[in-house]
C-alpha cells in the first residue's frame, strides 16, 4: 500500500501536464454538465479523477481532485467547504489505490465505486451537507442512500466504458505508462 504513496518519486512535466488537463476536464464536467438538487449532485466530473487514479496513482489523483474542487469553487464563485475538498481527495485516493497498476475487472470497478459511494457520497458528503443545512440527519442519510443506488450503477458502467475505450487505447499508443 505504501508503495503506491511514493512521496520520494520525482514527478515529471508529463505528470504535471496530465494532472492539469484532467483537473480542467473535471472542473468542466462537474460544474457544467450536472444534475443538482439541495442535497444531491450528479456529474461526470469523477471520470477525469478516475483516469488520474488509474494512470498516476493515489497521490496525484488526490491532488488532482483537490485542486479541481478548489479551483471549481473559485471559478464558479462560492464558499469553500474543506470537508467537500477532503471528500474529493479521499475519492481520488480510492480510485488510485483500487485501479493503479491493477488488472481491471468489473468486480474491481464495482468494489471501487462501492467504497467511493459508501465512504464519500453516503457517509462523508451526507455529514457535510447536514453540517451546512441542518435538519434531520437520518432522513437526509436515507434520502442519499436511495439517490445513490442508481448513480452507483451508472458510475460502474461509465467507468468500464472509460477503461475499455480510453485507457486501453492510450496504452496501445504508449501515451501513458504503468497502467
C-alpha positions as CSV (number, residue, x, y, z in Angstrom):
1,X,0.0,0.0,0.0
2,X,2.7,2.5,0.9
3,X,4.5,1.8,-2.4
4,X,1.5,3.5,-4.1
5,X,2.1,6.6,-2.0
6,X,5.6,7.3,-3.2
7,X,6.4,10.7,-1.8
8,X,10.1,10.5,-2.9
9,X,9.2,9.9,-6.6
10,X,10.2,12.8,-8.8
11,X,7.2,13.7,-10.9
12,X,7.9,14.7,-14.5
13,X,6.5,17.5,-16.6
14,X,4.4,14.9,-18.3
15,X,2.8,14.0,-15.0
16,X,2.0,17.7,-14.3
17,X,0.5,18.2,-17.7
18,X,-1.7,15.1,-17.5
19,X,-2.8,16.2,-14.0
20,X,-3.6,19.7,-15.1
21,X,-5.5,18.6,-18.1
22,X,-7.6,16.1,-16.0
23,X,-8.1,18.8,-13.4
24,X,-9.5,21.2,-16.0
25,X,-11.7,18.5,-17.5
26,X,-13.0,17.6,-14.1
27,X,-14.0,21.2,-13.4
28,X,-15.8,21.4,-16.7
29,X,-17.7,18.1,-16.3
30,X,-18.5,18.8,-12.6
31,X,-19.6,22.4,-12.9
32,X,-21.2,22.5,-16.4
33,X,-22.7,19.0,-17.1
34,X,-24.5,18.3,-13.8
35,X,-27.8,17.4,-12.3
36,X,-28.2,19.1,-8.9
37,X,-30.7,19.5,-6.0
38,X,-30.3,20.8,-2.5
39,X,-28.9,17.5,-1.1
40,X,-27.6,15.7,-4.2
41,X,-25.5,16.3,-7.3
42,X,-24.6,14.0,-10.2
43,X,-22.0,14.8,-12.8
44,X,-19.3,13.1,-14.8
45,X,-16.6,15.0,-13.0
46,X,-15.4,11.8,-11.4
47,X,-14.2,10.4,-14.8
48,X,-11.0,12.5,-15.0
49,X,-10.2,11.8,-11.4
50,X,-10.8,8.1,-12.1
51,X,-8.4,8.3,-15.0
52,X,-5.8,10.1,-12.9
53,X,-6.1,7.4,-10.3
54,X,-5.7,4.6,-12.8
55,X,-2.7,6.1,-14.7
56,X,-1.0,8.2,-12.0
57,X,-1.8,6.6,-8.6
58,X,-3.5,7.7,-5.5
59,X,-1.2,10.7,-4.6
60,X,-1.6,12.5,-7.9
61,X,-5.3,11.6,-8.1
62,X,-5.9,13.0,-4.7
63,X,-4.1,16.2,-5.6
64,X,-5.9,16.5,-8.9
65,X,-9.3,16.0,-7.2
66,X,-8.5,18.6,-4.5
67,X,-7.2,21.2,-6.9
68,X,-10.2,20.6,-9.2
69,X,-12.6,21.1,-6.3
70,X,-11.0,24.2,-5.0
71,X,-10.5,25.8,-8.5
72,X,-14.0,24.9,-9.5
73,X,-15.4,26.7,-6.4
74,X,-13.2,29.7,-7.0
75,X,-14.2,29.9,-10.7
76,X,-17.9,29.3,-10.1
77,X,-18.0,31.6,-7.1
78,X,-19.0,30.1,-3.9
79,X,-17.9,29.3,-0.4
80,X,-15.1,26.8,0.1
81,X,-16.0,23.9,2.5
82,X,-12.9,22.0,3.2
83,X,-14.9,18.9,4.1
84,X,-16.0,18.5,0.5
85,X,-12.4,19.1,-0.6
86,X,-11.3,16.3,1.8
87,X,-14.0,14.1,0.3
88,X,-12.6,14.8,-3.2
89,X,-9.1,13.9,-2.1
90,X,-10.2,10.7,-0.5
91,X,-12.2,9.8,-3.6
92,X,-9.0,10.3,-5.7
93,X,-7.1,8.1,-3.3
94,X,-9.7,5.4,-3.5
95,X,-9.5,5.4,-7.3
96,X,-5.7,5.3,-7.2
97,X,-5.5,2.6,-4.6
98,X,-8.0,0.4,-6.3
99,X,-7.2,0.9,-10.0
100,X,-3.5,1.9,-10.3
101,X,-1.3,-0.9,-11.7
102,X,-4.1,-3.4,-11.1
103,X,-5.7,-5.8,-13.6
104,X,-9.1,-4.2,-14.2
105,X,-12.3,-6.3,-13.9
106,X,-15.9,-5.5,-13.5
107,X,-15.6,-6.7,-9.9
108,X,-12.7,-4.4,-9.1
109,X,-14.5,-1.5,-10.7
110,X,-17.7,-2.3,-8.7
111,X,-15.7,-2.5,-5.4
112,X,-14.1,0.8,-6.2
113,X,-17.4,2.5,-6.7
114,X,-18.9,0.7,-3.7
115,X,-16.2,2.1,-1.5
116,X,-16.4,5.6,-3.1
117,X,-20.2,5.6,-2.9
118,X,-20.4,4.4,0.7
119,X,-17.4,6.3,2.2
120,X,-17.7,9.6,0.2
121,X,-21.3,10.0,-1.0
122,X,-23.2,8.4,1.7
123,X,-21.1,8.9,4.9
124,X,-18.9,12.0,4.4
125,X,-20.9,14.1,2.0
126,X,-24.1,13.5,4.0
127,X,-22.3,14.7,7.1
128,X,-21.0,17.8,5.3
129,X,-24.5,18.6,3.8
130,X,-26.0,18.1,7.3
131,X,-23.4,20.4,8.9
132,X,-24.3,23.1,6.3
133,X,-28.1,22.8,6.0
134,X,-29.1,21.2,9.3
135,X,-32.3,19.3,9.6
136,X,-32.8,15.6,10.4
137,X,-29.6,13.7,9.8
138,X,-31.2,10.3,9.5
139,X,-33.8,11.5,6.9
140,X,-31.0,13.0,4.9
141,X,-29.0,9.8,5.1
142,X,-32.0,7.7,3.9
143,X,-32.6,10.1,1.0
144,X,-28.9,10.0,0.0
145,X,-28.8,6.2,0.1
146,X,-31.8,5.9,-2.2
147,X,-30.4,8.5,-4.6
148,X,-27.0,6.9,-4.7
149,X,-28.2,3.5,-5.8
150,X,-28.8,4.3,-9.5
151,X,-25.8,6.6,-9.5
152,X,-23.7,3.6,-8.3
153,X,-24.8,1.5,-11.3
154,X,-24.3,4.4,-13.8
155,X,-20.8,5.0,-12.5
156,X,-19.8,1.4,-12.8
157,X,-20.9,1.3,-16.5
158,X,-19.2,4.6,-17.3
159,X,-16.0,3.5,-15.6
160,X,-16.0,0.3,-17.5
161,X,-16.5,2.1,-20.8
162,X,-13.8,4.7,-20.0
163,X,-11.4,1.9,-19.1
164,X,-12.1,-0.1,-22.3
165,X,-12.1,2.8,-24.7
166,X,-9.8,5.5,-23.3
167,X,-7.2,3.8,-21.1
168,X,-6.7,0.8,-23.3
169,X,-6.4,2.9,-26.4
170,X,-3.8,5.2,-24.8
171,X,-1.9,2.1,-23.5
172,X,-1.8,0.7,-27.0
173,X,-0.4,4.0,-28.3
174,X,2.1,4.2,-25.5
175,X,0.7,7.6,-24.4
176,X,0.6,6.5,-20.7
177,X,2.9,4.3,-18.6
178,X,2.3,1.7,-16.0
179,X,-1.4,1.2,-16.4
